[in-house]
Amino acid sequence: MVSHGRAAGLFSIVFKERYTSAQVDAFCDALKLFKLGYSWGGHLSLVVPYDIPSMRDATVAHWPYRGTLVRFNIGLEDVRDLQADMEQALGALR
């Protein structure tokens, strides 16, 4: 369901390091409404996992978190549908 008259948004979470990259990838793949993608600010909800330590030069400021960062772009879908999608995808972490 698409909800009109609302704004999109961007946020990130860091999964605890006990979750492997494969588990986080499985979570992202299990999402049905979120598509894998890097284009932020559009009308579609997107998700992408990042392994921040492997992306940063060791001489650059230290990344203070352990675990895999997952960035979400929230599109114009109904928020309840997106929440339900995230909830069902969490089952992939088990």
C-alpha positions in Angstrom: 0.0 0.0 0.0 1.4 3.5 -0.9 0.7 6.3 1.5 0.5 9.7 -0.1 1.4 13.1 1.4 4.3 11.8 3.5 8.0 12.4 3.5 10.7 9.8 3.0 13.6 9.4 5.5 17.0 7.7 6.0 18.3 5.9 9.0 20.9 3.2 9.9 21.2 0.5 12.5 24.3 -1.6 13.5 23.6 -5.3 14.1 25.5 -6.7 17.0 28.7 -8.4 16.0 27.4 -11.8 17.0 25.4 -11.7 13.7 27.6 -12.7 10.8 27.7 -10.9 7.5 25.8 -13.8 6.0 23.0 -13.5 8.6 22.7 -9.7 8.0 22.7 -10.3 4.2 19.9 -13.0 4.8 18.0 -10.3 6.7 18.3 -7.8 3.9 17.4 -10.5 1.3 14.3 -11.5 3.3 12.8 -8.0 3.1 9.9 -7.9 0.6 9.1 -4.2 0.5 12.6 -2.9 0.8 14.7 -3.4 -2.3 18.5 -3.5 -2.3 19.9 -0.3 -3.5 22.1 2.8 -3.0 19.9 5.6 -4.3 18.6 7.5 -1.3 15.6 9.9 -1.1 13.3 8.3 -3.7 9.8 7.0 -3.2 10.8 3.4 -2.8 12.1 1.9 0.4 15.7 0.6 0.0 18.2 -1.2 2.2 21.9 -1.8 1.9 24.4 -3.5 4.3 27.9 -1.9 4.9 31.0 -3.4 6.4 32.3 -0.1 7.5 35.7 -1.2 8.9 36.6 -2.7 5.5 35.6 0.5 3.8 37.7 2.9 5.9 41.4 3.6 5.7 43.1 2.7 9.0 44.5 6.2 9.2 41.0 7.7 9.2 38.9 8.3 12.4 38.1 5.0 14.2 34.7 3.5 13.6 33.4 3.0 17.2 30.9 0.2 16.5 31.3 -3.5 16.0 29.0 -5.3 13.7 27.4 -4.6 10.3 25.7 -1.3 9.6 22.5 -1.5 7.6 21.1 1.7 6.0 17.5 2.1 5.3 15.8 4.6 3.0 12.1 4.8 4.0 10.0 5.5 0.9 6.3 6.2 0.7 4.9 2.8 1.5 2.7 2.6 4.6 4.8 2.6 7.8 2.9 -0.4 9.2 3.7 -2.4 6.1 7.3 -1.5 6.4 7.4 -2.4 10.1 5.8 -5.8 9.4 8.3 -6.4 6.6 11.3 -5.7 9.0 9.7 -7.9 11.7 9.3 -10.9 9.4 12.9 -10.4 8.0 14.3 -10.6 11.5 13.5 -14.3 11.4 16.3 -14.7 8.9 18.8 -13.9 11.7 18.0 -17.1 13.5 
